[in-house]
Amino acid sequence: MLEHFCECYSDLSGLILCPVLGSITPLFIPNSRIRPIRLIGLCASLITFLYPPVPRIQFDPSTAKSQFVESLRWLPYENIHFYLGIDGISLFFVILTTFLIPICILVGWSGMRSYGKEYITASLIREFLMIAVFCMLDPLLFYVLPESVLIPMFIIIGVWGSRQRKIKAAYQFFLYTLLGSVFMLLAILLILLQTGTTDLQILLTTEFSERRQIFLWIASFASFAVKVPMVPVHIWLPEAHVEAPTAGSVILAGIPLKLGTYGFLRFSIPMFPEATLCSTPFIYTLSAIAIIYTSLTTSRQIDLKKIIAYSSVAHMNLVTIGMFSPNIQGIGGSIPPMLSHGLVPSALFLCVGVLYDRHKTRLVRYYGGSVSTMPNLSTISFSSTLANMSSPGTSSFLGEFPILVGAFQRNSLVATLAALGMILGAAYSLWLYNRVVSGNLKPDFLHKFSDPNGREVSIFIPFLVGVVRMGVHPKVFPDRMHTSVSNLVQHGKFH
């Protein structure tokens, strides 16, 4: 097996191995030498992001086929193989993952003083698992890898969380997502018994009966809906965000929430097209309820992190409306908001982290007048708030407008409710910014005022550049995705 792996070692396997090697190296360094450990972790994550033969340079957008395909015989007697490959849909999720991990290491540079070696190792293992998820072309391993991501996330929330409820939040996050995925495992075993393989390329050409499709779709929906998350299985997300450290919230908003929507795009929609069309009214109903409900709930929250967490639920359910609009506008428009969601809420969580580091509270009522004491942070927060409102010229606007167009072609009422959710989103975003930045200072509660230092500003810059880059010059994204999205629509006979 080792010889076969060495023979197939290429672009994707090298990309995946970089964080693995980086996570192993600190284990041989004493805990007392925390600075070399941090530098090794940061260098490993940067090398992964700047990997020389990185697939984004060699990627061919003119074909919908998976590229850089590699195969490793994992369980050959069961016809289960370790298949890797990327297309126009998965390419940008791999890039987003490699972009966020170095930032998360920098975020915890000075704050993670206890168990610093373990934090670096957990971060790099998490990167390896998430890259492998987006490159995986085998449903069984696609089930195994996202569940493996739960372990480092559970440790990060439970060990480096900020309050006493962190253990409860970690278990809630772990059990919700794990139990929901059990049904997907049953569906994969049923597919394996029927077809004799878990190769996605073969399964996409396999026709299941309509009754079998509906059963398999429901089983996969139970897994993916928890990860999005959709109402009513969303309650774990606000708790996890509130208790997680800032770096944990950044990566949780950036990548794990995309595993559910990516699973819909990669497996549920193309493999079970008839069941997808039958379930569209159900998805529309759940998503519309989630958008309105969480938008109204957001305006009632008093914790800064909970406000951002509930707004994340609303944005991700807008994505599900686009994905289940059976047209190119809806499905193609749902991918850029997922990428934007990896930037905008992450930047907002960083802003909250800066405030919490100085004042040790996240309650809205204690804040006010920050513009006079922290002008740089106020400017950064304003830019992130505009993006959270899906203002034109920002990354969020790139996809949410096509989603509304695609949804309107299918159901005008759902499109109207989604647009109403965007209006409510603008309302609570402006309300939050006004409460924190404007008004009078409250020196009775807050005493230490200091703008972000050089390290903190350098962390914000990539997010702001990415948000503006996607909003002002978005052509690169549809150019890379269009062929894969068109193939998905045609394969599902949605056109």
N, C-alpha and C positions, 0 to 999 in steps of 0.2 A: 504493500500500500504506500509506503514511504517513497519507493522508487517511482510509482505512478504519479504521486503528488509532485515530485520534483520535475517530472517530465511535463506536467501541465502547468507548472508555475509560470505565471504571466502577469498581465497588468492587474487584474482584479485580485488574484491571490496575493500578489505583492502589496497591494493597497490594504488588504485585510490584515496581513502579517505585521505591518508597521506598528500599529498600536499593541499587538500581542507582544512583540519583542520589547516595546517600551514599558509595558506593564510588568514584565519579568525582571528587567534590569534593576529597578529599585529594591527588589527583594534581597539583593546581595549587599546593600549599603546600610550601615547602622542608622537607627532612627535619629540619632543625635545630629547627623549631617543632613538636615532637612533641606538646605538650599540646593545641594547637588541633586537631591531627589526631585525637587520641583523643576529644576532646569532640565533634567532628563525627561520628565513627563511633558514639559512644554515643547522641547525639541522633537520628541516623538510625535506629538500631535501636529506640530507645524510641518514636519516631514510628510506626514500623511496627507495634509492639506495641499502641500506643494509637490506631491509625489511626481517624479520626473515624467514617466510615461503615462501620466494620469489620463484616464479615459475621456475626460471632457475635451482634450485637445485632439484626440484621434477619432472622436465620435462622428459617425456618418448619419446626418439627419434625414437622408433621402430614403432610408429603409425602416420598416417597422419591425424587422426581425431583431431578436436579442443579439447584442454584439459582445465581443470579448468572452465568448462562452467557454467555460471550463468545466470539466467533469472529473469527479473523484468517486470511485466505487466505495460506497459507505457500507451498505448492506446488500451485496450483489445477489445473495440467495433470495432476497425479497424484492429484487429489482428496484431498489432504492438507491439513488445516486446523489452525490453532493454537486448539484448543478449551479453554476454561477453565470450571470449575464446581466446586461443592462440594456434598456431601450430609452426612448425619449421621455417616458414617464418616470422611470426610476433614477435617471441621471442626476437630476437636480436635488433629489433627496439625499443621494450620496454626498454631493457637494455641500449641502446644508449641514449634514452631520459632521463632516471634517472641518467645516467653518466654525461650528459652535463649541467643539470640545476644547480647543486652545483658549477660547474666551472663558469657558468655565474654570479652567485651571488658573487663569489669571485672576478671576473673581475670587477664588479661594486662596490666593497667594499668601495673604497675611492673616486671613480669618481662620483657616483650618490649621491651627497650631497643634491641636491634639490629633494624633493618628494621621499625620501628614502623609506618610508613606502609603497608608491604606487608602487615603483619599485619591492620590494620584493613580494607584493601581486600579481602584474601582472605576475611575473616570475613563481610563484607557481600555479596560475590559468592556465597559459600556459602549465605547466607540466601536470596538471590533464587532460586537454583537449587532449593533444597529446598521453598520455598513453591510454586514453579511445578510441582514434581513432584506435590505433593499436590492441586493444582488441575487437573492435566492430564487431559483426556478423550480423548486420542489415544495409542494404544499405541506408535506410532513415536516420538513425542516423549517419551513416558514412558521409552522406552529411552535416548534421547539425553540427557535431563536428569540422571538418576542417574549416568550415566557421566561427565557433566561435573562432578558433585560430586566425583569422584575427584581432579580436578586441584588445587583448593585444599586438599583434605585431604592429598594427597601433598606439597604444598609445606609445609604446616604441620608435618607429621611430619618431613620431611627437613631443613627449615631450623631450626625451633625445638625439635626433639627434644632430649632431655636426655643421651643417651649416644652412644658411637661407633657402635653398631649401628643408629642411626636411619635411615641410608640404606638398609640392607638391609630394615628393617621397612617403610619407605615403598614400596620396590619390591615387596615381598611383598604388601602391602595392595593396591597398584595392579594387579598382574598377576593375582592371584587373582580379584578382582572383575571385572576387564575381560574375562579369558578366559572366565569363566563366562557372561558376558552375550552372547558371540558367538552362542550357540545361540538365544537369544531373538531376536536380530536376524534370523536365518534364519527363525524361526517367523513373525515379523511380515511379512517379505517374502512368505512363502507365503500368509499371510492376505490381503495386498494383491493378489496375483495371482489369488486365488480370488474375492474379494468386490469388488475394485476400490476399496476405501476402507479407511481406518484410523480411522473415526469410531466411538468406543466405543458410542454410542447405537445405531448400526446393527448393530454386531457382536454386541451382546447379544441381538438378535432374530434373528441368523443361526444356523441349525442346521448344525453340522458332523457328518460321519459319525463313528461311534465310533472307527474306526481313525485318522481324521485328528485327532480330539480327543486321543487318547492321544499321538500324535506331537507335537502342539503343546504339550500339557501337559508332556511330558518336557523339551522345549526350554526352556519358561519356567521349569520347576523348576530346571534347571541354573543359571539366572541368579539366581533368588530364594534358592535354598538357600545359595549362597555368601554372600549378603548377610545372612542371618538371624543367624549362620551355623549350619549343621547339620553334624553329624559325618558324614563325615571331612574336610570342607572348612572347618574352623573354626580351623585353626592360625594363620592370619594375624591373628586378633583379639587374642590375648594379646600377640603381638609388637608390634602396632601400639599397643596401650594402654601397654605398658611404655616404649616409646621416645617416644611423643607427649608434648608438654607438657601440663600440667594442663588448660588450656583445650581442647586437642585431644581429650583423653580425655573431657571433659564432653560435647562436641558429638558425638563418635563414639558414645558410649553413648546419647546423647539422641535422635539423629535417624537417621543412616545405617543403623543396625541395623534400623530400622523399615521401610526401603524394601523389604526382602525380604518381610516379613510383610504389608505393605500391598499389595505386588504380588500376592500370593496372593489377598487379599480383593478387590482391584479387578479383576483380570483372570483369573487361573487358575480360581478357583472359579466365578464367574458365567458365564464364556465356555465352559468345558469341564466341565459338571456331571457327565456320565457318566464321564469320565476321572478326575475328582476322587473319585467314589465307588469306582472301581476301584483307585485309588492309596492310599486311606485306610489299609489295613493296612501298606503300605510306609512311609507317613509316621509312623504310630504306632510302628512298629519303630525307625526311625531316631531319632525324638524320645525314646522311652523309653531307648534306649541312650545318647543324648547326655545326658539328665538324670542318669542314674546314673553314667556314666563321668566327666562333668565335675565332678559333686559330689564324687566320690571323689578326682579329680585335684586339686581345689581344696585339699583338706586336706593335700596333699603339697607345696604351693608355699611358697617362702620369700620371695617378693617380694610386697609389699602390693598392687601394681597387678595382678599376675597372678592373685592370689586373687579380686579383684573381677571381672576379665575372665572367668575361667572360670565364676564364678557367673552372669555375664550370659548366657553360652551356655546354662546350665541353665534360666534363667528364660525365655529366648526360645524354647527348644524346648518348654517347657510351653505357651507361646502357640500353637505350631503344632499341638499336640494339640487345643487348643480349637477352632482354626479348621477343622480337618478332622473335627470331630465334627458331623455334619450335623443340627444342631438349633440353636434360638435360644439355649439356655443356653451351648453351647460357642462358637458364633461370636460372640454378643454378649458373652460373658465374656472373650473373647480381646483385645478392644480396650482396656478399662481397664488390664490389666497392661502393655500396650505404652506407654500414657501414663505409668503409674507407673514403668516402667523408664527413662523419660526424666528422672525426678526422683531416684529412690533411688540407683542406681549413680553418678549425677552428683554427688550429695552426698557419697558415700563417696570418690569420686576427689578431690573438693575437700579432704576431711579428710586424705587421703594427701598432697595437694599442700602443705598447711600444714605437715605434718611434714617433708616433703622440703625445703621452703624453709629450714627451720631447721637440719636435721641432715644434709642431703645424702646420705641413704641411705634405701632402701625395704626393707631386709632386716629381717624380723620379729625375728630374734634380738637385734638391737641395741636393741629397744624394751621398755619395761616401766615401770610406775609413773607413767604420764602423768597419772593422776587427781590426783596431788599437785602437779604443776607446771603442768598445762594443764587446769584443771577445766572451763572453758567448752567447749573442744574435746572433752573426754571426754563431756560431756552431749550435745553435738551428735552425736557418733559413736554414742552409745547410742540416740538417737532414730532415726538412720539404720539402725542394726543391727536394731532392732525392725521397721522397715519392710521391710528385706531378708529378714527371717524370715517375712514375710506375717502379722504379728500383727494380730488384730482391732483395728479403729480406725485402721488405716493404709491407704494407697492400694493396696498390693499385695494385701491381703485381698479388696478389692472385686471383683476379677476372677478370682483363682485358685480361689476356692470354686465359682463357677458353672462354671469349666472342668472341675473334678473331677466336678461333677454331670452336665454334658453328656457327658464322656468315659465315665462309668459307665453311662450309658444305652446307649452304643455298645459298649463293651468294658470289662468290670470289671477285667481283668488290667492293662490299660494305665492305668486310673485308679488302681489300687493302686500301680503302679510310680511314677506321677507323685506320689502322696501320699508315697511313700517318699523321693522326691527332695526334697520340701518338708521332710521331717524331717531329711534330711542337710544341707539348706541352713541350717536352724536350728542344727544342730550346728557347722558350720564358721563360721557368723556369730558365735556365742557364743565359740568358740575364738579367733577372731581378735581380738575385742574384749577378751577376757580377757588375751591375750598382750601387747597394746599398752598397755592402760589399767591393769590390775592388776599385782601383783607389786612387785618392788623396782626402783628406778632403777639405771641402768647408767652411772655418770658416767665410766667409763673410755672409753666410746664416744661418749656424747652430752654436750655441754657447754652449749649455748645453749638455755634454756627460756623460752618466752614464749607466752602465750595469743594466740588470733587478735585482730588489731587491729580497729578500727572498720569499715574497708573489708571485711575478710574476714567479719566477723560479718554485715554487711549483705548479703553475697552468700549466706550460708547461710539467712537468714530466709525468702526466697521459697520455697526448697525445702521447709523444714519446714512452712510454712503450706500449701503445696500438698499435701504428703503427708497432713497432718491433715484438710485440707478434703475431699479425695477419700475419706478413710476414714470420717469422721464424718457427712458430708452428701453421699452419692454420688448422690442422686436426679437431679441435673441431667444426668448422663452417660447413663444408660439412657433418660431422657426424650428426649434429642436423637438418640440412636442407634437406638431401637427400630424406628421405621418403616423405616429403611434396612436394618437387619439382617433384619427380617421379609421385606422385599422380596427380599433376597438369598437367603434360605432358600426362599422360594416360587418364585423364578426358577429355582433349581437343582433344584426338585422334591424337596427333601430332607425335607419334612414328611410 
